[in-house]
Amino acid sequence: MATMLLNVSSLTKSYGDRRAVDGISFQVRQGLTLYPN
């Protein structure tokens, strides 16, 4: 099993009164490539 590097739970982001992100969750494990280098 790969090592967990990042665990995000119930993330929200607002700009003033407007909520742009509402309760997303995700995990990033070691060895996962997010973007090309």
N, C-alpha and C positions, 0 to 999 in steps of 0.2 A: 504494500500500500504506500502511495506517495505521501510525503510530508505536507501537511496543510500549512501554507504560507500566509494566507489571508482569509478571514471569515467575516463577512459583512452581513448584518441582520437588521431588517426593518429600516433601511436607510431612507431618509427624506431630505429634500432640498427645496427651499422656497426662495423666490425673488419677490420681496414685498408680500403682497397678498396672493400671489400666484404660486401654486405648488407645482414644481417642474418634475419632481421625482416623489413617488408616494409609496414607501414601504417595500422597496426591492431588497432582495437578499441574494448573495452569491458567495462562492468559495473559489479560491485559487490554490491549486496544488503545485508542488515542486515539479518542474519539468514542463509545465504548460506554457506555451508561447502565446502571448497576447497579441503582439504585433511583430512584423518582420524586423529584423535587425539590420 
